[in-house]
Amino acid sequence: MPNFLSFANNKRILQYYIYINSRLEVAKEIVLRELKEIEYYFSLDFRDIEAVLKRTSNYSVILGCEGKVSKEMFKKFGELINSAGWKFSGRNYRTFKDKVNCTFKSAYTLGYFLAIFLIYVIGFVPYFCFFYTL
């Protein structure tokens, strides 16, 4: 008889437990870490958004904060790319207007499938999402 409480299944049970009991805290931590990385690499200051994130208990506010951070990051990214001689007028998601957005799409696609693969390899279920939904 197979061992239903294998190491991988224990991970999945723990993941589900955290999903049910701590989803909001995990979502806030994901956005706070993203915010800190963007602050560091793009020399931006998000102290005001960080304060809002730490106080909130609403997913819509978390999504809004993440959207503001991303908007500022792409604005700064555009300045850096354009100063290097490339053409980048902003992020677009469908018909790609420039080489930079095509590169983003390729990188996101590869990153997505690599992330899903790694989630399975370490024994988690990718469909218990703490922030976005698949």
Secondary structure, 3 states (H helix, E strand, C coil): CCCCCCHHHHHHHHHHHHHHHHHHHHHHHHHHHHHHHHHHHHCCCCHHHHHHHHHCCCHHHHHHHHHHHHHHHHHHHHHHHHHCCCCCCCCCCCCCCCHHHHHHHHHHHHHHHHHHHHHHHCCCCCCCCCCCCC
